[in-house]
Amino acid sequence: MEFYREEVDATLKALDATDKGLTSPSVKSRQEKYGLNELKQKEKDPIWKLFLETFKDPMVIVLVAAALVQLVLGEIIESLIIFVVLIVNSIISVVQTRKAESSLDALREMSAPSAKVIRDGEKQTIHANELVPGDIVLLDAGDFIPADGRLLESGTLKVDEGMLTGESETVEKSVDVIPEKVGLGDRVNMVFSGSLVAYGRGLFVVTGTGSQTEIGKIAGLLETAEAKQTPLQQKLESFSKKLGFAILALCILIFAVEASRVFFWG
């Protein structure tokens, strides 16, 4: 549901919430359904595993085979050069993978530590990871926004959303409906997890938590990015396989020719 295109009342109805806040039983059931409001972190592969993964590439396998042949033929210098290049390549790959993982850690560190909410009709301060969709959250200048949400009230609220949109200037927020479909940076009646309240006060209803927030979607893309290959990588892999088969066929042909010479001509 595109909440920025909905009236406040329609948004609250869709989330089964009221401006008086959720009740304790409702919070508990929603936490069981949606989980904690935090970015999930998968277990990191050990460095040795990342290092060995780089040797699965077909081109690398061909180079390793070539280096071993050179070693058997007594060409030690040439084989050592190939091994050094492959090791350096593996180290660079491991470093790049660790940098991508550190980007995810940086996103997690942007999460707000606490949130001011209205629950059971009273103002409370809770840990931000306890938020659920439908919670009513209060904002003041200097607060990090703990979840994505639709604004219910805006008192000259201005928010720094540069971490999502890349804009250097703060965004002045409003509660007015935006009827047309717009990009993230133009959804002025919404607030997003990880952004900073630069000025004013506000009140919003949580529409997305954890991996369902905009920053959570970015984190998800970062986690899956390493599994995707660029068109160049795909072409290189295809070429490597063809090259490997061609070298194997050539080796078999040379062996057959030499064997026939020995067999037929002694």
N, C-alpha and C positions, 0 to 999 in steps of 0.2 A: 504494500500500500504506500502511495506517495503522500506522506502526511503533510508536506508543505503545500499541497493543493487542496487540503481539507480544512474546514472550519474547526475551531477549537472544540466545540461540542461534539462534532463528528469524530474527531481524533480521540477524545476521552471515551466516547461510546465504543469505538473500535477496539480500544485497549482495555475495556471493561474497568475504567478508572474514574475517579472524581477528583475535583480540586481539593478535597479534604484529605486526600491521601489513601493509601491502601491499608487494609487491616492486617494484623499479624498472621492470621491463618491464610489470607490470600498471598502474602509475601512468601510464606513457607511453601505453598503449592507451586508458585511461580519459580522459586529457586530450584525446586525439583525438576521442573519442566525445562527451564532455560539454562540452568547451571550458574556458576559464578561469573561475575562481570570482570573477566580478565582474559588476556590473550593467551591462548593455549601454547604451550612450548613442548615440542617433540624432543625426544632424547637425542642428544648430539652424538654423531658417530665419532669414535676415537680417531686420533690422527693417523695411526697406522693403517686403519681401514680406508680412510680417505686417500692415503698415499697409494695403496694397492689398487684402488678403484681406477686410477689413471692408467694402469697397465692393461686394462681391458679393451682399450681402443685398438681397432684393427691395425692402424698405422704404427702404433707403438709395438704391437706384437711382431710386425714385419721387421721393424728396426732391431728389436731384441734378437730375432732369428739371425738377422744379418750380422749383428755384433758377435753372436756365438760362432757363426761360421768363420768370421775374421779371426776369432780367438783360436779356433781349431787349426786354421791355416798359419798361425804364428804371427799374424798381424796384430800385435798387442796394442800398439798405440792407437790404431784406427778403432779398435773395439772399445778401448777405454774412452775415447772421445764420444762415441755413440752413447755409452752408458752414462757419462757425465751430463750430456745434453738431456737424456731422458729423466735423470734424477732432478736436474734443475727445473725441467718442465713440471714434474710432479710436485715439487716444493711450491712453485708458483700457483699451481692449481689448488693446493691445500690452503695456502694463504688467502686466495680469493674466496674460497668457501667459508673460511673462518670470518672474513670481513663481512660476508653476507649475513652470517649468523649474528655478528655484532650489531648489524643494522636492526635486526629483529629485537635484540636486547634493548637497543636505544628506544624503539617504539614502546616497549613494555615499561621503560622507565618514565615515559611521558604520562602514564596513567596517574590520575589523581589519587592521593592516599586516602582521602575521606570525602564524605558528601553530606550536605545538610538537606534533610528530607522532611516531608510531612507524612507521618504514619499514625494511624489510630487517632487522627485529628490533632496531633501534637508535633511540634518541631523537634527533630532529633538529629544527632550527628552520628553517622555510621561509617564503617569501612566501605570504601567505594566498591569493593568486589561483591558486596551484598546487595547492590542495586538490581532491580528487576524491571522489565517493561511495565509501565503503568505507575511507577513511582513518581511522586512530585518532588522536584529538586529545586532548592533555592540557590541563587547565584549572587555573589558580591564581587566587587573589584578585587583582583588578585587571585581569584579562584581558578583552578584548573577544572575544566568541565569533565565530569566523570563518565558520561555516557552520551549517546546521541539522543536528541529529543526535539519535540515541537514546543515552541515558546507559547506560554499562556499569558505572561505579563512581561513587559519590557520597560524599565525605567531608564531611558537614555542609555541602553545597553550597547556596548561596543566590545567586539571580540577579535582577538588576533588569531586568524586561521591560516597563517602562513605555512605551517607544517603540513597542511592539506592542499592548499590552493597555490602556494608560492607567492601570494600577494604580500607586499611589505606593509601595507596600510591596514588598519583595523576596519572591521565591517560593522556598520551601524545596524542593529537588529530591530525587527518589527514583528508584530503578531498578525499582521494582515495576510490574508490568503493570497497565494500566487497561483492564478488560474492556469497559466500555460506551463508547459514542461520546460524546466531550466536546468542548467548545470549546477554542480555542487557549490561553486562560489557565489551563485546568485540566489541561493535558498536562504534568504535573510530572516525567515521566520523559524529557522532550525538552528540548533547548536550541535557541535560535534565533539566527541570524546578526544581529549588531549589538547584542545585549543584553550586559550587563556582569556579570561575576562579582563579587559584593559580598563573599562570604565562602566559605571552604572550598576544597576541591579536587574535581576530577572527571575522568572519562575518558569520551569518547563516540565513537561511530562516525558518520561523516558520512553523512547520508541525502539531503541536498539542497544543491546549490551554485548560485551565480549567480542566474539568473532563476527557478530552481525553489525557492528559499528563500521563506519567508513575507514577508520584506522585499522580495524580488525581485518577488513577486506584487503588492505594493502599488505598487512602482515602475512595473510594467506597467500597472496601472490608472490611475496618474497620467499616463502617456504617452498613453493612449487616451482620457482623459476629455474632452479638448478637441474630439474628433471627434464626441462624442455631444451631442445637443440635449435640453434639458429640455422637458417638455410645453408650457410657456408659449412657449418659443422656436419650437417646431413650429407652434403655433397662430398666432403672430405672422407666421411665414414664409408660412403658408397665407393668412392675411388680407392680407398685403402683395401676394401674387400676384393675389388676387382684386381688390384695390383698384387695382392697376396695370392689369389688364385693363378694369376698369370705367372708369377715367380715359381709357384709350385709346379705348374704345368711345364715350364721351361726346365726346371730341375729334373723332372721325370723324363723329359725328352733327352736331355743331355746324358742322363744315366743310361737310358735305353740305347742311345748311339754308342756310348763307350762300352756297354755290356755286349752289344752286337759285334763290335770290333774284336773284343777279347774272345768271344765265342766262335765267330766265323773265321777270323784271320789270325787268331792266336796272339 
